[in-house]
Amino acid sequence: MTVVAALHEAHGATFDERGGRRVVDHYGKPERVHAAVRNVVGVIEMGYGIVEIRGDDRVDFVDNAVSNRVPEADGHGVYALLLDPQGGIETELYVYNAGSRLLCFVPPGRAEPLAEEWRGKTFIQDVEIRTATDDVGVFGIHGPKATEKIASVLTGPGSPEAPLSFVRGEIGDWGVTVIRTDDLTGEEGYEVVCAAADAERVADALLNHGLNAAPFGYRTWETLTLEAGTPLFDTELEGTVPNVAGVRNALDFEKGCYVGQEIVSKIENRGRPSKQLVGLRPEAIPASGAAVFDGDATVGSVTRGAESPSLAEPIALAYVDYAADADDLTVRVDGEEVAATVTDLPFVEGSARSRRLPTYP
């Protein structure tokens, strides 16, 4: 559930649901708002689920479960994955070390199932696990002027520079934590975290104080991340082996054992996965799941496609066979096969590059 529904409604928001959470779909004219984020800066309320872990063994407990190294120092975070025994992605997490506790930001609807699963695995370890989704508001600030936006409202420390690091300060009279993101929109990005009771006033300050920012919703988030070549959990990652998705920033190949590590390591040692995530420029917009052909052979499927507001033409992401002929692909759209050219990612170069951009050995 959004923590600032009245503010969204005042801006004319249309709502949608993600994992049981009510989030903003758009505010009208999402293409125009898309351009505002690409050219200046925008603000979105993020729909994360949040799991809090306390106790002396909190770092070791989470580190043993996920695919990346959990930072031991306050003020730092990491992008990681939980895998099933076959190496498929069960969920993604941003794990932040906040001193006496770890905070795990997960996709909407995943917090309580994750907390329940982990509570069943604590055994003799000193950890306390609870969901904290309703305790805070989280607002994403994205665009080439995002750093200027943060500087115009944040008092205390300067903006954090290292990806997934954070600082604590104030916006107005309200305490906030400001996280440097991994730039999933292809633009400079930050997330501002505050107490739920302060969220409406913090959101108003982010929109209207200092450098003005445009509010945007998840429909614009999806076109921004598509243009940036960013694989998202619901469309590209869930159930996929991380080497296939190319999300190497979520993996520490040298860390100790975790569920699914054997499959990930075998694919890495083999040198290449069976499929890879590529960008397509098709002649028409394909639906998710649309077949991709190399001549008469089916070589993959589309994960999502849309009309790019920046390019004014269709673009798509697709998983295709690693050895597919990139010069002779077609996709099925409304029962017909249309030409589709493989293109380098990102589709659009912004003020930053997504750190989740697919990469392969």
C-alpha positions as CSV (number, residue, x, y, z in Angstrom):
1,M,0.0,0.0,0.0
2,T,1.3,3.5,-0.9
3,V,2.1,5.5,2.2
4,V,1.2,8.8,0.5
5,A,-2.0,8.0,-1.4
6,A,-3.5,11.5,-0.8
7,L,-0.5,13.2,-2.4
8,H,-0.7,10.9,-5.4
9,E,-4.4,11.5,-5.8
10,A,-3.8,15.2,-5.7
11,H,-1.5,14.8,-8.7
12,G,-4.2,12.8,-10.6
13,A,-2.6,9.4,-10.2
14,T,-4.0,6.2,-11.6
15,F,-3.2,3.1,-9.4
16,D,-2.2,-0.5,-10.0
17,E,-1.2,-3.4,-7.8
18,R,2.2,-5.1,-7.7
19,G,2.5,-8.2,-5.4
20,G,-0.5,-7.0,-3.4
21,R,0.8,-3.5,-3.0
22,R,-1.0,-0.5,-4.4
23,V,1.4,1.6,-6.5
24,V,1.0,4.4,-8.9
25,D,0.6,3.3,-12.5
26,H,0.8,6.8,-14.0
27,Y,-0.3,10.4,-13.6
28,G,-1.6,10.8,-17.2
29,K,0.6,11.3,-20.3
30,P,3.3,8.9,-19.2
31,E,5.3,9.6,-22.4
32,R,5.6,13.3,-21.5
33,V,6.7,12.4,-18.0
34,H,9.2,9.9,-19.4
35,A,10.8,12.8,-21.3
36,A,10.9,14.9,-18.1
37,V,12.8,12.2,-16.3
38,R,15.2,11.7,-19.2
39,N,15.9,15.4,-19.4
40,V,15.7,16.7,-15.8
41,V,14.5,14.6,-12.8
42,G,11.5,12.7,-11.6
43,V,10.2,11.1,-8.3
44,I,8.5,7.7,-7.9
45,E,7.3,6.0,-4.8
46,M,8.9,2.5,-4.8
47,G,6.7,-0.5,-3.9
48,Y,9.4,-2.6,-2.1
49,G,8.7,-5.1,0.6
50,I,11.2,-4.7,3.4
51,V,12.6,-7.4,5.8
52,E,14.6,-6.3,8.9
53,I,17.2,-8.6,10.5
54,R,18.7,-7.9,13.9
55,G,21.0,-9.9,16.1
56,D,24.7,-10.7,16.4
57,D,24.6,-13.3,13.6
58,R,22.6,-11.1,11.1
59,V,25.4,-10.6,8.6
60,D,26.6,-14.3,8.5
61,F,23.0,-15.5,8.4
62,V,22.0,-13.5,5.3
63,D,25.5,-13.9,3.7
64,N,25.1,-17.7,3.8
65,A,21.7,-17.4,2.0
66,V,22.4,-15.0,-0.9
67,S,24.6,-14.9,-4.1
68,N,26.7,-11.9,-3.2
69,R,28.8,-10.7,-0.2
70,V,26.8,-8.9,2.5
71,P,28.7,-5.8,3.6
72,E,29.9,-5.8,7.2
73,A,30.2,-2.0,7.4
74,D,27.4,0.5,8.2
75,G,26.4,2.6,5.2
76,H,26.9,0.1,2.5
77,G,24.6,-2.2,0.5
78,V,24.7,-4.9,-2.1
79,Y,22.5,-6.4,-4.9
80,A,22.0,-10.1,-4.4
81,L,19.8,-13.0,-5.3
82,L,18.1,-15.9,-3.6
83,L,18.3,-19.0,-5.8
84,D,16.5,-22.4,-5.9
85,P,18.5,-25.7,-6.0
86,Q,18.4,-25.6,-9.8
87,G,20.0,-22.1,-9.8
88,G,16.9,-20.3,-10.7
89,I,16.2,-16.8,-9.2
90,E,13.6,-17.0,-6.5
91,T,13.8,-13.3,-5.5
92,E,16.1,-10.3,-5.8
93,L,17.3,-8.3,-2.8
94,Y,19.1,-5.1,-2.0
95,V,20.7,-5.8,1.4
96,Y,21.8,-2.7,3.4
97,N,23.9,-2.7,6.5
98,A,22.3,-0.1,8.7
99,G,24.5,-0.6,11.8
100,S,22.5,-2.7,14.3
101,R,20.3,-4.2,11.6
102,L,20.2,-5.3,8.0
103,L,17.4,-4.1,5.8
104,C,16.5,-6.2,2.7
105,F,14.5,-4.5,0.0
106,V,12.6,-7.1,-2.0
107,P,9.9,-7.1,-4.8
108,P,6.4,-6.3,-3.7
109,G,4.7,-9.2,-2.0
110,R,8.0,-11.0,-1.2
111,A,8.7,-9.7,2.2
112,E,6.5,-11.8,4.4
113,P,7.2,-15.1,2.6
114,L,10.9,-14.4,2.9
115,A,10.7,-13.5,6.5
116,E,8.7,-16.6,7.3
117,E,11.1,-18.8,5.4
118,W,14.2,-17.3,7.1
119,R,12.6,-17.5,10.6
120,G,12.3,-21.3,9.9
121,K,16.0,-21.6,9.3
122,T,17.5,-19.6,12.3
123,F,18.2,-22.7,14.5
124,I,20.7,-21.5,17.2
125,Q,21.8,-18.4,15.4
126,D,21.2,-15.0,17.1
127,V,18.9,-13.3,14.6
128,E,15.5,-11.7,14.8
129,I,13.5,-11.3,11.6
130,R,10.5,-9.2,10.9
131,T,8.8,-7.4,8.0
132,A,9.1,-3.6,8.1
133,T,7.3,-2.7,4.9
134,D,4.8,-0.5,6.5
135,D,7.4,1.4,8.7
136,V,8.9,3.5,5.9
137,G,8.4,5.3,2.7
138,V,10.9,4.9,-0.2
139,F,11.1,7.4,-3.0
140,G,13.3,7.0,-6.1
141,I,14.8,10.2,-7.6
142,H,16.0,9.6,-11.2
143,G,17.3,11.8,-14.0
144,P,20.4,13.7,-15.2
145,K,19.7,16.3,-12.5
146,A,19.1,13.8,-9.7
147,T,22.3,14.8,-7.8
148,E,21.3,18.5,-8.1
149,K,17.9,17.6,-6.8
150,I,19.2,15.8,-3.7
151,A,21.7,18.6,-3.0
152,S,18.9,21.2,-3.2
153,V,16.9,19.6,-0.3
154,L,19.3,17.5,1.8
155,T,20.9,19.0,4.8
156,G,23.8,17.3,6.6
157,P,26.2,15.2,4.5
158,G,26.8,15.4,0.8
159,S,25.1,12.9,-1.6
160,P,26.6,9.4,-1.4
161,E,28.8,8.6,-4.4
162,A,29.5,4.8,-4.4
163,P,26.7,2.6,-5.8
164,L,24.4,1.3,-3.0
165,S,26.1,3.3,-0.3
166,F,24.0,5.7,1.8
167,V,24.1,8.7,4.1
168,R,21.8,10.0,6.8
169,G,20.6,13.5,6.9
170,E,17.5,15.7,6.9
171,I,15.0,17.0,4.4
172,G,13.3,19.9,6.1
173,D,12.8,18.8,9.7
174,W,12.5,15.1,8.9
175,G,15.3,12.5,9.2
176,V,16.0,10.6,5.9
177,T,18.5,8.1,4.5
178,V,19.7,8.7,1.0
179,I,20.9,5.8,-1.0
180,R,22.9,6.0,-4.3
181,T,21.2,3.5,-6.6
182,D,22.5,1.3,-9.3
183,D,21.0,3.5,-12.0
184,L,18.4,1.1,-13.3
185,T,16.7,3.8,-15.5
186,G,20.0,4.6,-17.2
187,E,20.0,8.0,-15.4
188,E,21.6,9.1,-12.1
189,G,19.6,7.7,-9.3
190,Y,19.0,7.9,-5.5
191,E,16.4,6.5,-3.1
192,V,15.2,8.5,-0.1
193,V,14.0,6.4,2.8
194,C,12.0,8.0,5.7
195,A,9.6,7.1,8.4
196,A,6.1,6.4,7.1
197,A,4.7,9.1,9.4
198,D,6.9,11.7,7.6
199,A,6.5,10.3,4.1
200,E,3.9,12.8,2.8
201,R,6.0,15.8,3.8
202,V,9.2,14.3,2.5
203,A,7.5,13.5,-0.8
204,D,6.2,17.0,-1.1
205,A,9.7,18.4,-0.5
206,L,11.1,16.1,-3.2
207,L,8.6,17.2,-5.7
208,N,8.3,20.9,-4.9
209,H,11.3,22.2,-2.9
210,G,14.6,23.1,-4.4
211,L,14.8,21.9,-7.9
212,N,11.3,20.8,-9.0
213,A,10.8,17.2,-10.0
214,A,8.1,15.4,-12.0
215,P,6.1,12.6,-10.3
216,F,6.1,9.4,-12.3
217,G,4.7,5.9,-11.8
218,Y,5.5,2.3,-12.7
219,R,4.4,2.6,-16.4
220,T,7.1,5.2,-16.9
221,W,9.5,3.1,-14.7
222,E,9.1,0.2,-17.1
223,T,9.8,2.2,-20.3
224,L,12.8,3.9,-18.7
225,T,14.3,0.6,-17.5
226,L,13.5,-1.1,-20.9
227,E,15.4,1.7,-22.7
228,A,18.2,1.2,-20.3
229,G,18.4,-2.5,-21.0
230,T,17.7,-3.4,-17.3
231,P,16.3,-6.8,-16.6
232,L,13.5,-6.6,-14.0
233,F,12.4,-9.3,-11.6
234,D,8.9,-10.0,-12.8
235,T,9.7,-10.1,-16.5
236,E,13.3,-11.2,-17.0
237,L,14.7,-12.6,-13.7
238,E,12.2,-14.8,-11.9
239,G,13.0,-18.4,-12.4
240,T,16.0,-17.7,-14.7
241,V,19.6,-18.7,-13.9
242,P,21.5,-15.5,-13.2
243,N,24.3,-16.3,-15.7
244,V,21.6,-16.5,-18.4
245,A,20.2,-13.1,-17.4
246,G,23.7,-11.6,-17.4
247,V,23.2,-10.1,-13.9
248,R,26.9,-10.6,-12.9
249,N,26.7,-7.7,-10.5
250,A,24.6,-9.9,-8.2
251,L,27.2,-12.7,-8.1
252,D,30.4,-13.2,-6.1
253,F,31.8,-16.3,-7.8
254,E,34.4,-16.8,-5.0
255,K,32.0,-16.7,-2.0
256,G,31.1,-19.7,0.0
257,C,28.2,-22.1,-0.5
258,Y,24.7,-21.0,-1.0
259,V,21.7,-22.7,-2.5
260,G,22.0,-22.9,-6.3
261,Q,25.7,-22.0,-6.3
262,E,26.8,-25.3,-8.0
263,I,24.6,-24.6,-11.1
264,V,25.8,-21.0,-11.4
265,S,29.5,-22.1,-11.1
266,K,29.1,-24.9,-13.7
267,I,27.7,-22.4,-16.2
268,E,30.4,-19.9,-15.4
269,N,33.1,-22.6,-15.8
270,R,31.6,-23.8,-19.1
271,G,32.2,-20.3,-20.5
272,R,28.8,-19.4,-21.8
273,P,25.1,-20.0,-20.9
274,S,22.6,-21.6,-23.2
275,K,20.7,-18.4,-23.8
276,Q,21.4,-14.7,-23.4
277,L,19.2,-11.5,-23.0
278,V,19.4,-9.2,-26.0
279,G,17.8,-6.0,-27.2
280,L,15.6,-6.2,-30.3
281,R,14.3,-3.5,-32.6
282,P,11.3,-5.1,-34.1
283,E,9.0,-3.6,-36.8
284,A,6.0,-3.8,-34.4
285,I,5.6,-4.2,-30.7
286,P,5.6,-7.9,-29.6
287,A,3.8,-9.2,-26.6
288,S,5.6,-10.8,-23.7
289,G,6.2,-14.5,-24.6
290,A,6.2,-13.8,-28.4
291,A,8.4,-16.4,-30.2
292,V,11.7,-15.3,-31.8
293,F,12.8,-17.1,-34.9
294,D,16.1,-17.6,-36.7
295,G,14.8,-18.6,-40.1
296,D,12.3,-21.4,-39.5
297,A,13.7,-22.4,-36.1
298,T,12.4,-21.0,-32.8
299,V,15.4,-19.6,-30.9
300,G,13.8,-17.7,-28.0
301,S,11.0,-15.5,-26.7
302,V,10.3,-11.9,-25.9
303,T,10.2,-10.9,-22.2
304,R,8.7,-7.4,-22.8
305,G,8.3,-4.9,-25.5
306,A,7.0,-1.3,-25.8
307,E,7.1,1.8,-28.0
308,S,10.2,3.7,-26.8
309,P,9.2,7.2,-25.9
310,S,12.7,8.4,-26.5
311,L,13.2,6.7,-29.9
312,A,9.5,6.7,-31.1
313,E,9.8,3.1,-32.3
314,P,9.3,-0.4,-30.9
315,I,11.9,-2.0,-28.7
316,A,12.0,-5.3,-26.8
317,L,14.1,-7.5,-24.7
318,A,14.3,-11.3,-25.5
319,Y,16.0,-14.4,-24.4
320,V,17.6,-16.1,-27.5
321,D,19.9,-19.0,-28.0
322,Y,23.5,-18.0,-27.4
323,A,24.5,-19.0,-30.9
324,A,21.5,-17.5,-32.8
325,D,22.2,-15.6,-36.0
326,A,21.7,-12.0,-34.9
327,D,21.3,-10.8,-38.6
328,D,18.2,-12.9,-39.5
329,L,15.7,-12.8,-36.6
330,T,12.0,-12.3,-36.7
331,V,9.3,-12.1,-34.0
332,R,5.7,-13.1,-34.1
333,V,3.3,-10.2,-33.7
334,D,-0.5,-10.9,-34.0
335,G,0.2,-14.1,-35.8
336,E,2.6,-12.7,-38.3
337,E,6.4,-12.7,-38.3
338,V,8.1,-9.3,-38.5
339,A,11.7,-8.5,-38.8
340,A,13.7,-7.8,-35.6
341,T,17.3,-6.5,-35.5
342,V,19.5,-7.3,-32.5
343,T,21.0,-4.1,-31.1
344,D,23.5,-3.3,-28.4
345,L,22.1,-2.4,-25.0
346,P,21.2,0.1,-23.7
347,F,18.8,1.3,-26.3
348,V,19.2,4.8,-25.0
349,E,22.3,6.3,-23.5
350,G,21.4,8.5,-20.4
351,S,23.4,10.2,-17.7
352,A,24.5,6.9,-16.3
353,R,24.5,3.2,-17.2
354,S,22.4,0.6,-15.4
355,R,24.7,-1.6,-13.3
356,R,22.3,-4.5,-14.1
357,L,23.0,-4.2,-17.8
358,P,23.4,-7.8,-19.1
359,T,27.0,-8.9,-19.4
360,Y,28.4,-12.2,-20.5
361,P,31.9,-13.8,-20.3
